Amino acid sequence: MSKSRDDIWDEWQKLVNMAPQELSDWLDTDESHAVGDSDTGESTGHKSGRKIVKIKRTNKDDLTEEQWSHMGKVVGYINRHLAQGGPESGVKDSAWRHSLMNWGHDPLKSA
């Protein structure tokens, strides 16, 4: 069963905790480019991050079906990644955190 747009929106608001400019700046870093799968040179998470920046800069009422679909994918990814748990120490500079940040979630930010 797929989630309703209301459910996706609520989870998105809670989980995607990086501001558009903050995420855009992060995506320009070497650390951002160093994580994730990258058969074509840019990882899936990095591509997702660029889409997330556009979505966060779009009014809710103007979101396209494709953007809603991507939001659902992002929410699912972040939830799965968080459920795996991060490293016991050194979270700040971990690939685990950097991967999540490519998807718009910084686990070091307070909830």
ROSE-4610 file (N, C-alpha, C; in Angstrom, 1 decimal, always signed):
// ROSE-4610
residu = [M/M/M/S/S/S/K/K/K/S/S/S/R/R/R/D/D/D/D/D/D/I/I/I/W/W/W/D/D/D/E/E/E/W/W/W/Q/Q/Q/K/K/K/L/L/L/V/V/V/N/N/N/M/M/M/A/A/A/P/P/P/Q/Q/Q/E/E/E/L/L/L/S/S/S/D/D/D/W/W/W/L/L/L/D/D/D/T/T/T/D/D/D/E/E/E/S/S/S/H/H/H/A/A/A/V/V/V/G/G/G/D/D/D/S/S/S/D/D/D/T/T/T/G/G/G/E/E/E/S/S/S/T/T/T/G/G/G/H/H/H/K/K/K/S/S/S/G/G/G/R/R/R/K/K/K/I/I/I/V/V/V/K/K/K/I/I/I/K/K/K/R/R/R/T/T/T/N/N/N/K/K/K/D/D/D/D/D/D/L/L/L/T/T/T/E/E/E/E/E/E/Q/Q/Q/W/W/W/S/S/S/H/H/H/M/M/M/G/G/G/K/K/K/V/V/V/V/V/V/G/G/G/Y/Y/Y/I/I/I/N/N/N/R/R/R/H/H/H/L/L/L/A/A/A/Q/Q/Q/G/G/G/G/G/G/P/P/P/E/E/E/S/S/S/G/G/G/V/V/V/K/K/K/D/D/D/S/S/S/A/A/A/W/W/W/R/R/R/H/H/H/S/S/S/L/L/L/M/M/M/N/N/N/W/W/W/G/G/G/H/H/H/D/D/D/P/P/P/L/L/L/K/K/K/S/S/S/A/A/A]
num = [1/1/1/2/2/2/3/3/3/4/4/4/5/5/5/6/6/6/7/7/7/8/8/8/9/9/9/10/10/10/11/11/11/12/12/12/13/13/13/14/14/14/15/15/15/16/16/16/17/17/17/18/18/18/19/19/19/20/20/20/21/21/21/22/22/22/23/23/23/24/24/24/25/25/25/26/26/26/27/27/27/28/28/28/29/29/29/30/30/30/31/31/31/32/32/32/33/33/33/34/34/34/35/35/35/36/36/36/37/37/37/38/38/38/39/39/39/40/40/40/41/41/41/42/42/42/43/43/43/44/44/44/45/45/45/46/46/46/47/47/47/48/48/48/49/49/49/50/50/50/51/51/51/52/52/52/53/53/53/54/54/54/55/55/55/56/56/56/57/57/57/58/58/58/59/59/59/60/60/60/61/61/61/62/62/62/63/63/63/64/64/64/65/65/65/66/66/66/67/67/67/68/68/68/69/69/69/70/70/70/71/71/71/72/72/72/73/73/73/74/74/74/75/75/75/76/76/76/77/77/77/78/78/78/79/79/79/80/80/80/81/81/81/82/82/82/83/83/83/84/84/84/85/85/85/86/86/86/87/87/87/88/88/88/89/89/89/90/90/90/91/91/91/92/92/92/93/93/93/94/94/94/95/95/95/96/96/96/97/97/97/98/98/98/99/99/99/100/100/100/101/101/101/102/102/102/103/103/103/104/104/104/105/105/105/106/106/106/107/107/107/108/108/108/109/109/109/110/110/110/111/111/111]
x = [+0.8/+0.0/+0.9/+0.6/+1.4/+0.9/+1.8/+1.4/+0.6/-0.2/-1.0/+0.0/-0.4/+0.4/+0.6/-0.5/-0.4/+0.6/+0.7/+1.7/+3.1/+3.2/+4.6/+5.0/+4.1/+4.4/+4.9/+4.1/+4.4/+5.8/+6.1/+7.4/+8.5/+8.2/+9.2/+9.6/+8.6/+8.9/+9.7/+9.5/+10.3/+11.7/+11.8/+13.1/+14.0/+13.5/+14.4/+14.7/+15.7/+16.0/+17.0/+17.5/+18.5/+17.8/+18.1/+17.5/+18.1/+17.3/+17.8/+19.2/+19.6/+20.9/+22.0/+21.6/+22.5/+22.8/+21.8/+21.9/+22.7/+22.4/+23.1/+24.6/+24.9/+26.3/+27.0/+26.3/+26.8/+27.1/+26.2/+26.4/+27.6/+28.1/+29.4/+30.6/+30.5/+31.8/+32.3/+33.6/+34.2/+33.6/+33.3/+32.7/+31.4/+30.6/+29.3/+29.5/+30.5/+30.8/+31.5/+32.0/+32.8/+31.9/+30.6/+29.8/+28.8/+28.3/+27.3/+27.7/+26.8/+27.1/+27.2/+28.2/+28.4/+28.9/+28.1/+28.4/+28.6/+27.9/+28.0/+28.7/+29.4/+30.1/+29.4/+28.1/+27.4/+26.5/+26.6/+25.9/+24.4/+23.6/+22.2/+21.8/+22.4/+22.1/+22.4/+23.5/+23.8/+22.8/+22.4/+21.3/+20.1/+19.8/+18.6/+18.6/+19.8/+20.0/+19.7/+20.1/+19.8/+18.3/+17.6/+16.1/+15.5/+16.0/+15.5/+15.5/+16.7/+16.8/+15.7/+15.4/+14.3/+13.0/+12.7/+11.5/+11.3/+12.3/+12.2/+12.0/+12.3/+12.1/+10.8/+10.0/+8.7/+7.6/+6.6/+5.4/+4.7/+4.2/+3.5/+2.5/+1.7/+0.6/+1.1/+2.3/+2.9/+3.8/+3.8/+4.7/+4.0/+4.9/+4.5/+4.3/+3.7/+3.5/+4.9/+5.8/+7.2/+7.9/+7.7/+8.3/+7.7/+6.3/+5.7/+6.3/+6.5/+7.0/+8.4/+9.2/+10.6/+10.6/+9.7/+9.6/+9.3/+8.5/+8.2/+9.4/+10.2/+11.4/+12.4/+12.5/+13.5/+13.1/+11.8/+11.3/+11.7/+11.4/+11.7/+13.2/+14.0/+15.5/+16.0/+15.6/+16.0/+15.6/+14.4/+13.9/+14.7/+15.0/+15.7/+17.2/+17.8/+19.2/+19.3/+18.3/+18.3/+18.1/+17.3/+17.0/+18.3/+19.2/+20.4/+21.3/+21.1/+22.0/+23.3/+23.9/+25.2/+26.3/+27.5/+28.7/+28.6/+29.2/+29.2/+30.0/+31.0/+31.7/+32.1/+32.5/+32.9/+31.8/+30.6/+29.4/+29.6/+30.2/+30.3/+31.0/+32.0/+32.8/+32.5/+31.5/+31.2/+30.5/+30.8/+30.1/+28.6/+28.2/+26.8/+26.1/+26.7/+26.1/+26.1/+27.3/+27.4/+26.4/+26.1/+25.1/+23.7/+23.4/+22.1/+22.0/+23.1/+23.1/+22.8/+23.3/+23.0/+21.5/+20.8/+19.4/+18.6/+19.3/+18.7/+18.5/+19.1/+18.9/+20.3/+20.4/+21.6/+21.3/+21.8/+21.4/+22.0/+22.9/+23.4/+22.5/+21.6/+20.7/+19.6/+19.3/+18.3/+17.0/+16.2/+14.9/+13.9]
y = [-1.2/+0.0/+1.2/+2.1/+3.4/+4.4/+5.3/+6.3/+7.4/+8.1/+9.2/+10.4/+11.4/+12.6/+13.3/+13.3/+13.9/+13.2/+11.8/+11.1/+11.4/+11.4/+11.7/+13.1/+14.1/+15.4/+15.5/+14.9/+14.9/+14.3/+13.2/+12.5/+13.3/+13.9/+14.7/+15.9/+16.6/+17.7/+17.4/+16.2/+15.8/+15.3/+14.5/+13.9/+14.7/+15.5/+16.3/+17.6/+17.6/+18.6/+19.6/+19.5/+20.5/+21.5/+22.8/+23.8/+23.7/+24.3/+24.1/+24.6/+25.8/+26.3/+25.5/+25.0/+24.2/+22.9/+22.3/+21.0/+21.3/+22.4/+22.7/+22.9/+23.6/+23.8/+22.5/+21.6/+20.3/+19.5/+19.6/+18.8/+19.2/+20.4/+20.9/+20.4/+19.7/+19.3/+18.0/+17.8/+16.5/+15.4/+15.6/+14.6/+14.1/+15.0/+14.6/+13.7/+14.0/+13.2/+11.9/+11.7/+10.5/+9.3/+9.5/+8.4/+8.0/+6.8/+6.2/+5.5/+4.9/+4.1/+5.1/+4.9/+5.8/+5.2/+4.4/+3.8/+4.8/+5.9/+6.9/+8.2/+8.2/+9.3/+10.1/+10.1/+10.8/+9.7/+9.7/+8.7/+8.9/+7.9/+8.0/+9.0/+9.0/+10.0/+11.4/+11.6/+12.9/+13.5/+12.6/+13.0/+13.4/+12.5/+12.8/+14.1/+14.4/+15.7/+16.9/+16.8/+17.9/+18.0/+16.9/+16.9/+17.5/+17.1/+17.6/+19.1/+19.7/+21.1/+21.8/+21.2/+21.8/+21.6/+20.5/+20.2/+21.2/+21.4/+22.2/+23.7/+24.0/+25.4/+25.6/+24.5/+24.5/+24.5/+25.4/+25.4/+24.1/+23.6/+22.3/+22.2/+23.2/+23.1/+23.0/+23.3/+23.3/+22.0/+21.1/+19.9/+19.0/+18.4/+17.6/+16.1/+15.3/+13.9/+13.2/+13.6/+13.0/+13.5/+14.7/+15.2/+14.5/+14.3/+13.6/+12.2/+11.5/+10.2/+10.2/+11.2/+11.2/+11.5/+12.3/+12.6/+11.3/+10.4/+9.1/+8.3/+8.3/+7.5/+8.0/+9.3/+10.0/+9.6/+9.7/+9.3/+7.8/+7.0/+5.6/+5.3/+6.0/+5.8/+6.3/+7.4/+8.0/+7.1/+6.6/+5.7/+4.4/+3.8/+2.6/+2.8/+3.9/+4.2/+4.5/+5.2/+5.5/+4.2/+3.3/+2.0/+1.1/+1.3/+0.5/+1.0/+2.2/+2.7/+3.2/+4.1/+4.7/+4.1/+4.6/+4.1/+4.4/+3.6/+3.9/+5.1/+5.5/+6.7/+7.3/+8.6/+9.3/+9.5/+9.7/+10.0/+11.2/+12.2/+13.5/+13.4/+12.6/+12.5/+11.1/+10.4/+9.1/+9.1/+8.1/+7.9/+7.7/+7.1/+7.0/+8.3/+9.2/+10.6/+11.3/+11.2/+11.9/+11.4/+10.1/+9.5/+10.1/+10.1/+10.7/+12.2/+12.9/+14.3/+14.5/+13.6/+13.7/+13.6/+12.9/+12.7/+13.7/+14.8/+15.9/+15.8/+14.7/+14.5/+14.6/+15.5/+15.5/+14.9/+13.7/+13.1/+13.8/+14.7/+15.5/+16.7/+17.0/+18.1/+17.6/+18.4/+18.0/+17.9/+17.0/+16.8/+17.9]
z = [+0.0/+0.0/+0.0/-0.9/-0.9/+0.0/+0.4/+1.4/+0.7/+1.5/+1.0/+0.9/+0.1/+0.0/+1.4/+2.1/+3.5/+4.3/+4.3/+5.0/+4.5/+3.2/+2.6/+3.1/+3.0/+3.3/+4.8/+5.7/+7.1/+7.4/+6.8/+7.0/+6.4/+5.2/+4.5/+5.4/+5.9/+6.8/+8.0/+8.5/+9.7/+9.3/+8.2/+7.9/+7.1/+6.1/+5.2/+6.0/+6.8/+7.7/+7.3/+6.0/+5.5/+4.6/+4.8/+4.0/+2.6/+1.6/+0.2/+0.0/+0.5/+0.2/+1.0/+2.2/+2.9/+2.2/+1.7/+0.9/-0.4/-1.1/-2.3/-2.0/-1.0/-0.6/-0.3/+0.4/+0.8/-0.5/-1.4/-2.7/-3.5/-3.2/-3.9/-3.2/-2.1/-1.4/-1.9/-1.6/-2.0/-1.2/+0.1/+0.9/+0.3/-0.2/-0.8/-2.0/-2.8/-4.0/-3.7/-2.5/-2.2/-1.7/-1.5/-1.0/-2.0/-1.8/-2.7/-3.9/-4.6/-5.8/-6.9/-7.8/-8.9/-10.2/-10.8/-12.1/-13.2/-13.1/-14.1/-13.7/-12.5/-12.1/-11.0/-11.0/-9.9/-9.2/-7.9/-7.1/-7.2/-6.9/-6.8/-5.8/-4.6/-3.6/-4.0/-4.7/-5.1/-6.1/-7.1/-8.0/-7.2/-6.2/-5.4/-4.7/-4.2/-3.5/-4.4/-5.6/-6.6/-6.8/-6.8/-7.0/-5.7/-4.6/-3.3/-3.2/-3.6/-3.6/-4.4/-5.5/-6.4/-5.7/-5.1/-4.4/-3.3/-2.5/-1.3/-1.7/-2.9/-3.4/-4.2/-4.2/-4.9/-3.8/-4.1/-3.2/-3.3/-2.1/-2.0/-3.1/-3.3/-4.3/-5.8/-6.0/-7.3/-7.6/-6.6/-6.8/-7.9/-8.7/-9.8/-9.3/-10.0/-9.7/-9.5/-10.4/-10.3/-9.0/-8.6/-7.4/-6.1/-6.2/-5.1/-5.0/-6.1/-6.2/-5.6/-6.0/-5.4/-3.9/-3.5/-2.0/-1.3/-1.8/-1.2/-1.2/-2.2/-2.3/-1.3/-1.1/-0.2/+1.2/+1.6/+2.9/+3.2/+2.2/+2.4/+2.6/+1.8/+1.9/+3.3/+3.7/+5.0/+6.1/+6.1/+7.2/+7.2/+6.1/+6.0/+6.5/+6.1/+6.4/+7.9/+8.5/+9.9/+10.7/+10.2/+10.9/+11.0/+10.0/+10.0/+11.2/+11.6/+12.7/+12.1/+12.8/+12.3/+13.1/+12.8/+13.5/+15.0/+15.8/+17.3/+17.6/+16.8/+17.1/+15.8/+15.8/+14.6/+13.6/+14.1/+13.2/+12.3/+12.9/+12.2/+10.8/+10.7/+9.4/+8.8/+9.1/+8.6/+7.2/+6.5/+5.2/+5.4/+6.5/+6.9/+6.9/+7.7/+7.8/+6.4/+5.7/+4.4/+3.4/+3.4/+2.5/+2.9/+4.1/+4.5/+4.2/+4.3/+3.9/+2.4/+1.6/+0.2/-0.1/+0.8/+0.7/+1.5/+2.0/+2.7/+4.2/+4.8/+6.2/+6.9/+7.9/+8.7/+10.1/+10.4/+11.6/+12.9/+12.7/+13.8/+14.2/+13.4/+13.7/+14.7/+15.7/+16.7/+16.0/+16.5/+15.9/+16.3]
